[in-house]
Amino acid sequence: MEDRVTQVPDWLDTLAARAQRTRVPSSLRPPVKGGRQAAVLMLFGEGPLGPDVLLIQRSDNGRRHPGQPAFPGGGVDPEDAGPVEAALREAEEETGVDPAGIHVLGTMPELYLSFSDNRVTPVIAWWHRPSAVHAASPDEVASVERVPIAELVDPGNRVTLRHPRGLVGPAFRVRGMLVWGFTAMVLDSVLREAGLDRPWDTARVEDLPVAARD
């Protein structure tokens, strides 16, 4: 376990300040009523290769989005005080991260995932005191990765992905993972709002591999 303490970088402060004003695409706009409350933790830290973000690869045997990369997170339970507490609890259960080393900076607007009927609140946080992480819930999580921001913004790792249903969206090929769907859309928005994104070929369109489909 690491015991160093790192300060919140300026770009993340900027992102947190802009977070609540982030425009929600019409496809992700929550309905007036209905939907299950959920939250994900967008945990940024300072790793060996510079700033990074914590992602999990879900187990192929999991009941939720098998095999897909994602942010740690899940449903808001009745005993949770709200989305922030739920995101921290789920992250600890899935990755073993120590919540005491996490500084929550704010939240993004609620996003609606119609296929799972979840109203998801992304929670933005800084890993000021990093701790060891691992696949703490093997039934749901296959692996845990600290993905460097430099790899996410590398134009060579970016692609537009086309789903069989006709939907298209941003995707990232990093650390042997194909990050797509909700997670990729949020990352794309966050990198842009933080001023970290780099120009990339949005016309490079690929079909979603059969193995990655739900």
MOGI-V616162 format. One record per residue. N is the residue number from 0. SS is DSSP state (helix for helix, strand for strand, loop for the rest). OMEGA is omega in radians with two decimals (none if undefined). Layout:
((N & SS & OMEGA) (N & SS & OMEGA))
This chain:
((0 & loop & 3.14) (1 & loop & -3.11) (2 & loop & 3.14) (3 & loop & 3.10) (4 & loop & -3.12) (5 & loop & -3.10) (6 & loop & 3.11) (7 & loop & 3.13) (8 & loop & -3.10) (9 & helix & -3.09) (10 & helix & 3.14) (11 & helix & 3.03) (12 & helix & 3.11) (13 & helix & 3.13) (14 & helix & -3.12) (15 & helix & 3.14) (16 & helix & -3.10) (17 & helix & -2.95) (18 & helix & -3.07) (19 & loop & 3.14) (20 & loop & -3.14) (21 & loop & -3.13) (22 & loop & 3.13) (23 & loop & 3.11) (24 & loop & -3.11) (25 & helix & -3.13) (26 & helix & -3.11) (27 & helix & -3.10) (28 & loop & -3.10) (29 & loop & 3.07) (30 & loop & 3.13) (31 & loop & 3.14) (32 & loop & 3.05) (33 & loop & -3.14) (34 & loop & 3.13) (35 & strand & 3.11) (36 & strand & 3.13) (37 & strand & -3.13) (38 & strand & 3.03) (39 & strand & 3.14) (40 & strand & 3.04) (41 & strand & -3.02) (42 & strand & 3.12) (43 & strand & 3.12) (44 & strand & 3.09) (45 & strand & -3.10) (46 & strand & -3.14) (47 & loop & -3.11) (48 & loop & -3.14) (49 & strand & -3.12) (50 & strand & 3.13) (51 & strand & 3.12) (52 & strand & -3.10) (53 & strand & 3.08) (54 & strand & 3.04) (55 & strand & 2.98) (56 & strand & -3.09) (57 & strand & 3.13) (58 & loop & 3.07) (59 & loop & -3.12) (60 & loop & -3.09) (61 & loop & 3.14) (62 & loop & -3.11) (63 & loop & 3.04) (64 & loop & -3.08) (65 & loop & 3.07) (66 & loop & -3.05) (67 & loop & 2.96) (68 & strand & -3.09) (69 & strand & 2.92) (70 & loop & 3.00) (71 & strand & 3.13) (72 & strand & -3.13) (73 & strand & -3.08) (74 & strand & 3.05) (75 & loop & -3.14) (76 & loop & -3.13) (77 & loop & -3.11) (78 & loop & 3.10) (79 & loop & 3.11) (80 & loop & -3.13) (81 & loop & -3.08) (82 & helix & -3.11) (83 & helix & 3.14) (84 & helix & 3.12) (85 & helix & -3.13) (86 & helix & 3.13) (87 & helix & 3.14) (88 & helix & -3.13) (89 & helix & -3.14) (90 & helix & 3.11) (91 & helix & -3.13) (92 & helix & -3.05) (93 & helix & -3.03) (94 & helix & -3.10) (95 & loop & -3.13) (96 & loop & 3.13) (97 & loop & -3.12) (98 & helix & -3.14) (99 & helix & -3.14) (100 & helix & -3.08) (101 & strand & 3.09) (102 & strand & 3.14) (103 & strand & -3.09) (104 & strand & -3.12) (105 & strand & -3.13) (106 & strand & 3.01) (107 & loop & 3.10) (108 & loop & 3.12) (109 & loop & -3.13) (110 & strand & -3.07) (111 & strand & 3.07) (112 & strand & -3.02) (113 & loop & -3.07) (114 & loop & 3.11) (115 & loop & -3.13) (116 & loop & 3.12) (117 & strand & 3.00) (118 & strand & -2.96) (119 & strand & 3.05) (120 & strand & 3.05) (121 & strand & 3.14) (122 & strand & -3.12) (123 & strand & -3.09) (124 & strand & 3.12) (125 & strand & -3.14) (126 & strand & -3.02) (127 & loop & 3.05) (128 & loop & -3.06) (129 & loop & 3.08) (130 & loop & 3.13) (131 & loop & 3.11) (132 & loop & 3.14) (133 & loop & 3.10) (134 & loop & -3.02) (135 & loop & 3.12) (136 & loop & -3.02) (137 & loop & 3.13) (138 & loop & -3.10) (139 & loop & -3.04) (140 & strand & 3.14) (141 & strand & -3.12) (142 & strand & 3.13) (143 & strand & -3.10) (144 & strand & 2.92) (145 & strand & -3.03) (146 & strand & 3.14) (147 & strand & 3.08) (148 & helix & -3.13) (149 & helix & 3.12) (150 & helix & 3.13) (151 & helix & -3.08) (152 & helix & 3.09) (153 & loop & -3.11) (154 & helix & -3.13) (155 & helix & -3.12) (156 & helix & -3.07) (157 & strand & -3.11) (158 & strand & 2.98) (159 & strand & -3.05) (160 & strand & -3.14) (161 & strand & 3.13) (162 & loop & 3.12) (163 & loop & 3.13) (164 & loop & 3.09) (165 & loop & 3.14) (166 & loop & 3.09) (167 & strand & 3.14) (168 & strand & -3.12) (169 & strand & 3.08) (170 & strand & -3.12) (171 & strand & 3.01) (172 & strand & -3.09) (173 & strand & 3.03) (174 & loop & 3.14) (175 & loop & -3.13) (176 & strand & 2.97) (177 & strand & -3.12) (178 & strand & -3.06) (179 & loop & 3.08) (180 & helix & -3.08) (181 & helix & -3.09) (182 & helix & -3.13) (183 & helix & 3.13) (184 & helix & 3.12) (185 & helix & 3.11) (186 & helix & 3.12) (187 & helix & 3.13) (188 & helix & -3.10) (189 & helix & -3.14) (190 & helix & 3.13) (191 & helix & -3.12) (192 & helix & -3.13) (193 & loop & 3.13) (194 & loop & -3.09) (195 & loop & -3.05) (196 & loop & 3.11) (197 & loop & 3.12) (198 & loop & 3.11) (199 & loop & -3.04) (200 & loop & -3.13) (201 & loop & 3.13) (202 & loop & 3.09) (203 & loop & -3.04) (204 & strand & 3.09) (205 & strand & 3.06) (206 & strand & 3.10) (207 & loop & -3.14) (208 & loop & -3.13) (209 & helix & -3.09) (210 & helix & -3.09) (211 & helix & -3.07) (212 & loop & 3.10) (213 & loop & none))
